[in-house]
Amino acid sequence: MESVLLEELKNIRIWEKQYTFDLHTHTKASDGFYAPKDLVELAHHKRIDVLGITDHDTCLGVYEAIEAGKQYGLHIVAGIELSTMWLGRQIHITGLAINPDDEKLNALIQLQKDKRHARAIKIGEQLAKCGFKDAYERTKAMAQDGATLTRGNFAAFLFEQGAAPTIDKCFKQYLARGCIGYVMADWVSIGEAIEAIKGAGGIAILAHPKRYNINNKWLLKLITEFKQAGGEGMEVSGAMQASGERELLASLCQKHELYASCGSDFHREKAYLDLGINLTIPPLATPIWHHPKFKIEC
């Protein structure tokens, strides 16, 4: 893949041009609502300049997004969101500016795909006990061919069945930890994910660190171990953040010498969540696009 260094972003002040970034989004290649080309079209209408495609454990949607980016004049960052396990918790590591064709990265993707397949079958079996017959097969049929099935896919299926008023409520009532459809994950370690991302030329980023339901003491432990394993960035700016959260995360980036990223974690439209909305990074943190490996694909 021929990549273009984002040189113009290094000269934002010179040209006085304001870019809008959203570096964490999902398509139908995993559990997003939109096909990659349709997500790019939506981002274009939302006046986003730089869009990261970061589907769960797959790069399947990246090339379609790149072609659409050329059509709409929108910069695409090739990415992925890898699921990992840390002290019994699921932690997401985003990779930006990766080479989707990297052999070792794709070996890890295949490993994760096999794990997801086994987990999805078990989730389907659990949901069948609640009366949702053929849940796995019907959820798979709703997804894009070759898509990695996540709990988000099952939540969308449950919503279609009228299990709860919203997809989020379907997730919380049936698929969250402790619920009937929850199946313990068996993902790779944080270190393995970081190694694969960096081996593919990318930047490893700790995704949405305040959404893991851990206190600040454990958050500091997570950030420290992430950094020790070779992590280089952390998402500071996201959707639906509590007051002061962005500033706290920016200060932790500064303290641990991590680059600061931003992303909506967009899957579909819902209240208080949209592409590119209010994703500013506080001045004390260094934006991820200042990283020497940051690049765009079109």
Beta strands, then each sheet from edge to edge (+ up, - down):
strand 1: 4-5
strand 2: 21-25
strand 3: 50-53
strand 4: 75-86
strand 5: 89-96
strand 6: 188-189
strand 7: 203-206
strand 8: 233-237
strand 9: 259-262
strand 10: 295-296
sheet 1: 1+ 10-
sheet 2: 2+ 3+ 4+ 5- 7+ 8+ 9+
sheet 3: 2+ 3+ 4+ 6+
end
